[in-house]
C-alpha cells in the first residue's frame, strides 16, 4: 500500500511538471501582436470654403523715360532724365513712386485632403489704395525751369492659385502660386517755361496687367466650420509703357515714352474662412 501511494505521488508530480513545461513552451511560441496603427488626423480639410481678408501691401515700381524725334531744348523727362539740349543748373526730386497701403478683399476655394497632404485651389479679389508720385524740379538757366511728374496707382489685385499643404490635425501649413491680375493707372507729364506751351505734355493710361503670384501661409481651424489664416504673397507684373507727344516747335513734335518697371507687390493679410 505504501509502495502504491509512492508511485501515485511520483506520477502526479511528473504530470504537473510536464504541464508547466508545456505552458511555458506555448508562452514562448505565441506571436507578439503589432502595435495598433496611429490614429488618423481628427480634422478633415476636404471641402469648399469662402472667406475675407485684410492686411497691408507695398508697391515699389521704378521708371525710365526717353524721347524719339527732334529733342526739345529744355526738358527733363517724366522720370527725371535730361533729354533736352540745355545743361542742368540744379535739380530737386520730391515724392516717390513707392507706396505702402491697405489691402482687403474676398476669396473662394476648395481643398482635398489625402492622409496629411492637402491639395487645393483658391481665387481671390482685393481692393487697395497703393499709389505714388515722383516729381522733379529742374533749373536749366536763370529763369528757365521745368517740372516733370510720374505717377502710378494700383486699384485692385486678383489671382487664381493652387495650394499644397501639410496638415497637423487643425493646423495647415501651405505654399501657393498661380496667375495674378492688377488694375494699374499710370500718368506722366512735363511742363517747361522755355517756349511754353510748345514744350508741355501730359498723358495717362489705365490697363489690366497679367502677372505671377507666389507665397505661403498657415491656417488654423477654430471650429469645424471656421478657420483663421495668415498669408504672405508676392506679385510681379512686369512693365507698363505710356507715350505722349511734346511739341518742340510750331511744326515738329517729339514722342515721350515712359516705362514703369519692377511693378512688384508684397502683401501680408489675416483672414477668416467659412468651411462647408
C-alpha angles and dihedrals in degrees: 000000000000090000092052092052091051091053092049092051092049092049092049092050092050092050091050093050091048091052092051092049092048092049091050091049092050091050091054094048096047110110119248113241117237116241115262116265119265112269117260118250112283095219119067115202096192114122148060124298141181126201151159132230141189133186146115135294140188127216118195114176127160131204143211130188137200138171134226123199127029108348119237121247100238115012135123115204121248090265095051103264117137107237097161130092097247120088119241121254096186140345133197126188123202132180127012140243088228116095143173123208151143123291128189142153150121138288144192127199151152131225132194121197123208111181100309097334116099120197122186152149129227137183124198142177125202134185118213142174100216112149139141138185129202119194128186122199112200133188114198101172132348104295094009114100142143142198123219122190134188123183134178130181131186113205104176145000130208133176145177111210144173121228130209117185147165118225127214098187103279096005123079125189114193148169123215141188143159146113124332138191131201136191106225130180118193131182138179134186142174127198125181131173092214107098092344131211090027093067098047126099141156132188139169139180138190118212143167110232125202118212146138134283132195138164145108146243151176127249127196126196111225093177134355088274106030128064135168122217137193118199140177119198136181120207126193124192106172116218140333122206127198128178135201137179121240118193109227094181143349093287106019135073138191125208117223119205118195118193120199108199139173090044093177126155126196114194134182120191143175118211148171124227128199111210125203 
